Amino acid sequence: MDVGREIRRAVDTGNVSFGEKQAEKSVLKGAAELIVISGNAQQQAKEKIKQLCSVNNVPVYKFQGNGLALGSVCGKPFVVSMLSIEKAGKSKIMDSVKKTR
């Protein structure tokens, strides 16, 4: 199963927020099902979100590409360093992430 395709499907059919601050808010309010971090996100931001996710039992997926590639997968014309999937919609991203762990 292609994780990139499932991320795009979640963006198109579910509820997804983009950016570090939005991801933090989503985790803190308990709405996040999954956090996706690009390969070149800032180390400090990665550590902070991973700590928040571990406390709140939210899985974290490290996207293999950089922020530009993640933005492209999401269909956005900008760099996406981090995104929060709140509702996966028709995507099977949660199954894909469990298989890659």
N, C-alpha and C positions, 0 to 999 in steps of 0.2 A: 504494500500500500504506500502510495507516495504522500509523504507528510506535507510537502508543499501544496499539493492539490487539495488536501484536506484543510489546510490553513485557509486557502482561498475560498473553499466552500463555506467555511465558518464565517469568513468576512462577508460573503454574499448572502448567506441565509440566516446567520445567527446575530449575536450581539457582541461586538468586539470593540475595545477601546485601544487607542494607540498612545505610546509614550510612557516614560518612566513614572511621571507623577500620576497619570491615570491608572497605571498598573498598581501602584502603591495604594491608591484610594480603593480600587476594586478589591484588593486583598484585604485591606483593613475593614471594609464594610461587609466582607464575607460573600461577595458576589462572584468572585473569580473561580472558574473551574480549572483554568490552566494559564500559566504565564509562559510566553515564548520570548526568549532573549536572543538577539543576534550575536554572531560570533565576535563582533568588534565593539560591543557595548562597553561603556566605561567600567573598569574593575570595581570601583566604589559602588556604583549603581547595582552591579550584579550581586555583590556581597549583601547589600542592603535588602534587595528584593528576595534573595534566597533565604535570608534570615527570617523575613516576614512570612514567607511561604512555608518555611519549616514549622513555625509557630502555629500557623493557621491551617496546616495540612493541605496545602495547595501544591500540585505538581508543577515542576519547572522543566521546560524543554529548551535545550540549547540548539538553536538553529545553526546549521553548519556554515551558511553564507554570512556575508556582512550585512549591514543595515540597508544598503542600497538593494541588495538581492532580496531581502525580506520585504522591503517596500514594493518591489516588483512583483513578488509572489502575491502580495495582498492587493495588487492593482492600484497602488498609490504612486504618485509621481514624486515622492519624497522618501528620505531615509527613515526607516522604522527600526529603532534600536530595541524596542520592547513592545509587546502587546499583551493584552489581557483578554482571554476568551471567557465571557460571562455566560453566554448560551451558545452552544455549538451548532444549533440549527440542524440542518441535514448532514452536517459533517460527521465523520467518524474519527475525528482527531484524537479523542480520548483513547480509542482502541489502538490507533497508530502509535501513540506515545507509550502506552503500556508495553507494546511489543518491542520498542526500541530501548527500553530501560534495562 
